[in-house]
Amino acid sequence: MSTIQLALNEVACSGCIGSIKRKVKRYTGVEKVKIISGSGRIEIRFDESIIGFEEINRSIHKLTMRTFD
């Protein structure tokens, strides 16, 4: 298992961050998603043999763009 932290500074509200958290938790290979309070960051624990960092990063970028559509 690996753990990464990604900044979600461009997402303004906690509701948007919560929505992204719920969607990321559904990805195959993602074990745990945690919002780091007050930092605008999200922590993701995942199985790198199933899903890679690049795929997670791309997916989160797409989710943040959809949040503002």
C-alpha positions in Angstrom: 0.0 0.0 0.0 1.1 3.6 -0.7 -0.1 6.9 0.6 -0.1 10.2 -1.2 -1.3 13.7 -0.3 -2.7 16.0 -3.0 -3.6 19.7 -2.8 -7.2 20.7 -3.6 -6.6 24.4 -3.1 -8.7 25.2 -6.2 -11.7 23.6 -4.6 -13.3 26.3 -2.5 -15.9 24.6 -0.3 -15.8 21.6 2.1 -18.9 20.2 0.3 -17.0 20.1 -3.0 -14.0 18.4 -1.3 -16.4 15.9 0.4 -17.9 15.1 -3.0 -14.5 14.4 -4.5 -13.6 12.2 -1.5 -16.7 10.1 -2.0 -16.0 9.6 -5.7 -12.3 8.8 -5.2 -13.2 6.1 -2.6 -15.1 4.2 -5.3 -12.0 3.7 -7.5 -10.7 0.1 -7.6 -7.5 -0.1 -5.6 -8.2 2.9 -3.3 -8.4 1.7 0.3 -8.9 5.0 2.3 -9.4 8.7 1.5 -9.1 11.3 4.2 -9.6 15.1 4.1 -6.8 16.8 6.1 -8.8 19.6 7.9 -7.9 23.2 7.2 -5.1 22.4 4.8 -7.0 22.0 1.5 -5.3 18.6 1.0 -6.6 15.1 0.6 -4.8 11.9 1.6 -5.3 8.7 -0.3 -4.1 5.2 0.6 -4.1 2.9 -2.4 -2.7 -0.4 -3.8 -0.1 0.6 -6.4 -0.4 -2.8 -8.1 -4.1 -1.9 -9.0 -4.1 1.8 -9.5 -1.1 4.2 -10.0 -0.4 7.7 -8.7 -0.7 9.2 -12.2 -4.1 7.7 -12.7 -5.3 9.0 -9.3 -3.9 12.5 -10.0 -5.5 12.7 -13.4 -8.9 11.5 -12.1 -8.9 14.1 -9.3 -8.0 16.8 -11.7 -11.0 15.8 -13.8 -13.2 15.7 -10.8 -12.2 19.2 -9.7 -13.0 20.5 -13.1 -16.4 18.9 -13.1 -17.2 20.3 -9.7 -17.2 23.9 -11.2 -19.1 23.0 -14.4 
